[in-house]
Amino acid sequence: MITIALPKGRIADDVLNLFAKMFGYDFAFVNRKLILQKDDFRFLLVRSQDVPIYVLYQAVDLGVVGLDVLEETGADIVRLLDLEIGKCKVVLGSKINEKIDYNKPQIKIATKMPNITRNFFSKRAIATDIIKLYGSIELAPLVGLSDAIVDIVETGNTMKENNLEIDEVILESSAYLIANRNSFYSKKHAILDIYNKLESLIKK
Ligand code: PRP
């Protein structure tokens, strides 16, 4: 049995489609069920931020999660394969036509990714006050809560509609197949079979 944590939403659907192609089954979650079992596979539907936790504690063998979430969590897991889906960017953004004033003693940054933000600015020795929010990050500079934001951009529409622009791209993200370290050794054969099948599908 191989257990796999998938992040709720489009990535889960894309991954189930890949597995359907690989193994010739129809994989789909029904109703509000969070577990899907089919022969030798058990899929779990979890919040994307929780995927590395399930993998780290070996509640599952494998997981699929964005590189942004992996970098933010910093969990000690095996990164197996870039699935080249769920592409997005982590960016530093601020109000259009207003340069971030780096002469300030401290810059206020609103974000739901405090670790990525801290790493980015500490490498540049820029002092920041990181304000952790849980969503609608784009609001913060508009109401003076922060000078800038570090947030996810997919289409760029949310930033544009809120008169914000990208100052810098911090990270190019996509979804990765990850593995628990112990599972990777104890179930190496089955995991490498999945890895090889996924890789050949992606490279097509
Ligand atoms: C993410 C992100 C942006 C938006 C970007 O938020 O934080 O707000 O998507 O997408 P776009 O570039 O395609 O406009 P999400 O939808 O996950 O909601 P949240 O703010 O509640 O986390």
Residues whose N, C-alpha, C, O or C-beta is under 5 A from the ligand:
A	BS01	PRP	Y134 G135 S136 I137 D151 I152 V153 E154 T155 G156 N157 T158 M159
